[in-house]
Amino acid sequence: MRSSDSIMWTVKFRNGNMKRFKFPIRTTAEGAANAYPDLKGENLDDERLSTEKELPAPDPAKMAK
């Protein structure tokens, strides 16, 4: 079950015990908690992270194992 500020669920165990859980959902607006506001990815089809300039070459010694 989801309310405006949390997600709640109930678990019923085999022995009949019931436990209820409540977990708060994100309270900041989407996009508001951006640690890198000036950094944008160049290409979504590329495998690089937004902080990487180029992909590192694989280590042949590790590839041989």
Legacy VTK file of the C-alpha trace (Angstrom):
# vtk DataFile Version 3.0
C-alpha trace
ASCII
DATASET POLYDATA
POINTS 65 float
0.000 0.000 0.000
1.355 3.428 -0.866
0.335 6.690 0.733
1.616 10.156 -0.095
4.594 9.955 2.271
5.370 6.249 2.745
5.075 2.702 1.454
3.598 0.150 3.825
3.375 -3.628 3.626
2.288 -6.494 5.850
3.886 -9.915 6.243
1.977 -12.833 7.720
4.219 -15.638 8.907
3.332 -19.343 8.891
2.901 -19.354 12.657
0.226 -16.647 12.370
2.338 -13.692 13.483
1.796 -10.527 11.495
4.349 -7.807 11.031
3.729 -4.413 9.433
6.478 -2.372 7.805
6.469 1.305 6.856
9.192 2.896 4.754
9.308 6.622 3.902
9.458 7.487 0.221
11.640 10.147 -1.341
10.661 13.603 -0.137
12.716 15.724 -2.558
11.364 16.463 -5.985
12.825 14.450 -8.844
15.918 16.190 -10.188
16.240 18.492 -7.165
18.933 16.411 -5.435
21.556 16.597 -8.167
25.141 16.547 -6.863
26.503 17.593 -10.285
24.176 20.290 -11.649
26.639 21.440 -14.351
27.567 17.935 -15.506
25.508 16.412 -18.287
26.178 13.150 -20.122
27.204 13.557 -23.729
25.705 10.414 -25.204
23.176 8.038 -23.665
24.228 5.214 -26.015
27.841 5.335 -24.812
29.092 3.060 -22.007
30.996 5.848 -20.264
29.855 7.395 -17.010
29.199 11.130 -17.074
32.454 11.772 -15.186
34.596 9.647 -17.534
36.350 11.140 -20.555
37.181 7.761 -22.143
36.735 4.103 -21.313
39.720 2.469 -19.624
41.369 -0.333 -21.599
40.887 -3.806 -20.118
43.865 -5.361 -18.356
45.039 -8.356 -20.467
46.415 -10.129 -17.370
42.969 -10.161 -15.769
41.300 -11.213 -19.019
43.505 -14.358 -19.302
42.155 -15.906 -16.089
LINES 1 66
65 0 1 2 3 4 5 6 7 8 9 10 11 12 13 14 15 16 17 18 19 20 21 22 23 24 25 26 27 28 29 30 31 32 33 34 35 36 37 38 39 40 41 42 43 44 45 46 47 48 49 50 51 52 53 54 55 56 57 58 59 60 61 62 63 64
